[in-house]
Amino acid sequence: MVNTKKRFLRGTFVLLLLSFFIPTKAEATEVLVMNNLSISNGMLIGIIIVLIIILIVVLKMYSTRIKNTKKEISKQKKEVYKSYLYKSSFLENLNHEIRTPLNTIVGFSSMLVSDDVTKEEKDEYAVIIDANTKQLVKLIENIIVLLKLESGHEVLENDAFDLSHLMNSIYENMKTYKRNSEVNFLFDNPYDSCIIFFDKSRLTQVINNFLTNAFVATKTGYVRLSYKKEKNGITISVVDTGIGIDDAVKNKIFHTMERFNKFEGTGLGLSIGKAIIEAGGGKIGFDSTKDVGSEFWLWIPNG
């Protein structure tokens, strides 16, 4: 029985090779005889069927591989095109953001040397120039920070600190933030002490950006700051009853220099926040309903 199986396999292998070179059964049989092999018509048909099945399987494997390769190429093309659109949009917005304060600085600077301008007007123009200069410097600094974070060259300076104390400090500082008197500022602090390990300065920057955006977007109602321990980490959230975010722009919220409302800002704050939190192994997101309000949240590991 074993010898029969060996002879069958050997015959199949020989036929597989001969099928590419010997077109007729007679020639194939002659070669088999020379190799001390014999084969019946039934066995020959069986071997042919096996060969056909093997051929079909091989062709299917190659077909699947080709399809997968095409899909991967198509996916890469889409990613490249998406990256191109993102960079084009970034450069276009960057050009606008730089030109706006720069044109203001140049315009009012030229008016300072005019003899037709009074001293009071010159003092007013100097204040405008100073404000736009600071805006331009801050913009450039933010762009540099963002690029460093995204490239991995900016390393977070993590250290242990009490988040409860930090949140109290942020709350007290933001109470003095210029805002509508119709907006209540609420704060939930459930812990007397909450030690975490993160970059304190960068985390403060992200939370302040959440709060600033919330106050700007909210005309009536409230802004609530809160945090809690969950999922082996800390979740910090800012909820507001502001204008909300339109569904059409929700997928662009964390894109560089994309604004989600008509108010002031360069659109860099959330992009930088996302880069900071993700650099620390955390997550960031939001939920929003148009004309109802928004919740921006972040989660950082703590364990």
Secondary structure by P-SEA (a helix, b strand, c coil): caaaaaaaaaaaaaaaaaccccccaaaaaaaaaaacccccaaaaaaaaaaaaaaaaaaaaaaaaaaaaaaaaaaaaaaaaaaaaaaaaaaaaaaaaaaaaaaaaaaaaaaaaacccccaaaaaaaaaaaaaaaaaaaaaaaaaaaaaaaaacccccbbbbbcaaaaaaaaaaaaccccccccbbbbbbbcccbbbbbcaaaaaaaaaaaaaaaaaaaccccbbbbcccccccbbbbbccccccccccccccccccccccccccccccaaaaaaaaaaaaaccccccccccccccccbbbbbcc
